[in-house]
């Protein structure tokens, strides 16, 4: 028979969470510790002052929303800032849902998302007022963050509100997917999801109260808002916020001894830009434990280059729907032994690799990655059909392919939808991209399969060159030395830029549309 105290604890865990707010505990035990710092303005908040701002923000959000039912969406269009962190956490305390909008989108695209999530209020940086003016449809109440009568102004006179009691499975954040297929979906993130995601990354990334994290990845993406922002504050670390990625400024921040940044997060293109910047000096980055990479495949050549400089690139795999799912440890030897691997399953997630027959594949074979655990989303906003297709029972189907090697380490060869078949052989574009990306004259590359009358499909490589451009023959010869004949691209297309999402994923649907005549 289960002991009475254990039964009570189990029941409490089932109905709710008492400690998932990232600030309440820290504001009690370490109120004067610096919680957040803005690179561009020098603004600083302690855990006590940030907690107070969030409490007043919760009252202000309740006032702006009025007597509406709980779980209203509060949209935010703005760059990374302490203000955005305050609004995000205040939404949770007020029982509402924070929806950060992608400021890189145009008016038409933003209009579609606003129409889908139907926010009660839309907060925005003054910088983005013009794009809101170009949206040709009714908007909710809009409030500028800055200026007279804006959010900052109203917050100063607001009185602190106590947290609203809400269930652990109530939504607190909604993130719109980056749209590699051209159709963003609102991913629902509950209090339980956000807390479990933060714990997962804290464990795999070794984030503690002594950690200093730099975030210049946008808060409208799960890496910035949850993996970096939420984890750091939950663990009582110091969150250094930058409003954008600028290689020289990022390097100066990473090398600032007064800040002592220990954790930095990037997509592969950002890491490459840092290493190619004139200010690159690895000796100045002594406090940095690692650069954490996600969002897109990482080439072994880039890993080796950083290891030679004494800085490990620690690869990982995650998504808006589950947060950090698979991750390499902070171990330089492990990174060197498993180049290109995304690592091991996070502690609070179960991972399966499933074949077309619905059965788990053997080690060494490729299967679709399925996930289950407390960080996994309950589904998509207003899309019951999409939600149903994404789940098999409690298991979330990622659409990504994985292969488990000896020792349990996992490689992600590609997305299921990106794999193409040429002459009856399966080809994974990420493998080809890693080979071409290692060429010294190549800055960026994306490979996809396009229809071919002879082979069914054939590979086309879209390449962005460095200053000295390679010829198509050079690329083909480079591939011939390293790839089986059926894997080699048959066509090379040089571009000025490859369209990518904020998380670094190549938008291959745009390449397909733009180059359909190839």
Steps between C-alpha positions, in 0.01 A plus 500: 500500500630847414597709807266792572769767457607352165142486376455866592820598319395307191161673499665844529725427204201385299292815543755777496844647558581724791856601407498549122518881514868575423518803731305451824748262662809686379363838614465347848838328536726729294312830455806718434661270244497644147237318295514681166720747316441674165806538279368793296365717785692386807171445685534254785244323722550298815280202573303715746446788259417269207253307715338829604474614136336170405251532788406852387493379139247231593272766646543716191420213263186420702398866468566506123306178442209602725245240603581254222533131577841355591748386234466810281788538256732797553707559186839672507686639198845611605868422527662326795476710816436480872156645423415194293609265780280696743197477271553128440515412870225748588267325254550175689436663838183661365375170356541602136713386204808678365532497118831647374478600134777464244610856422670379180162432339320741272161658567306234310668212687457670836139568418436129443651409837309774685177383334577143608585561867247784552689684776319719750794744499799554270806660658774626268828684484467844343731378222227268370205741503530555121465130415191478721358795307541301178282211624174536310267339750358581843755485780446460876590776740863592426731646764851629436759386750676839498370857515238694694211275594690191386564175686808630684314814603196309629716241675661760726165586660353146504451319831638152547259210447520155654534206257174361369449134595511299178538133416836359397357410161367849430671674206744778587687548169415448136783489247437510127721252317765646276323386187750286305195365318346843452214450746574615860303330777439622854671257738332496841742496793355433843646586840603137535661502152699818571622378841604158367676661203699725733597206724604295197732767369635584845607137538646439154657847475628509858327834569528602866465809717861582403428493127496813286313452173503731199189503281492675165275239340147646477250441778236399246685169475513222761881514526499865607186517713497158666837323473702813577270748673281273707775257597739771616241670720369172639851401606584843642766588245568828321323561168686736266261626231599636160242633257666343195798301373789715380825296484736768629267611779431139598873426520556812711223390738631143519846633577391755763667384826248692713213301350680166496264328255511122549227384258430626148243367256512522122396340175783369279497805273554726802787289630666511159453878483666543841804296403538689170462843663814720513464528879509120556739428788440173685739598777252770606224242555649322802180513706299334222428135581355428156305638208170316485374430150153413374248571228691353203755226422851565624792409273790297643742749343356786707511287816866417441590864431354614833659210689838605360434842654416337833125565489260207464189540287245300696231375265139441592158429355173656603188672377218729607285193561732341758782736595842342541460133404846357425835653593873441512668528842745781579794272436761587238605137459138393442454778242818391322400131507152562360529786246164600367303302757222677690571290810283315750133531600426767761410361844129590496435363151456154355628462143412234243630452145212350304494338156224512238346188655447680831766293676823622658798465267823329599813698590669627185171519306310819421159564650270792576562667838203465737491682836302466822531691827382799704663754267305384193224734379136391524455619141447787258273799544178476298634202303345176631581316177869596515510403868343159432747426221796597720424245772482123528354453846725699735789501252575815299622436144770756423532441126878484550715195437741356753760226520628360831865401507685276743488642850164668447616817324252622236561653158234692308568438131211714380133587509269230369348737247844612375619149414470425128532185291724484197520179298338312788754621760413716802707818517525728804581860395662581837779251426575668169476847657762401758740392224449808282503730804852379581633645172708808589332717235144420614330725756153341500324213326160334472425183305163369389359245263316621191312293240714328239362303202773235517559448873169612647676765705851642497696720736542873441751689714434870566825664604601837643870556439763681701684790335675262260227297335559135404397369161231236464767256386699563821196416711420188299861379527494566875184288529638223277784442749267473798157376393356197323399579144124493567540755782684758293296800384445516127451875491668792676326836542683800643293749704564822689314366803312190613165581664509387862276526803605675819610162636730438203290247311516529121157586357511241226140559398609847383789351303259251340259774398770737376691238302220270386624529140832324572 
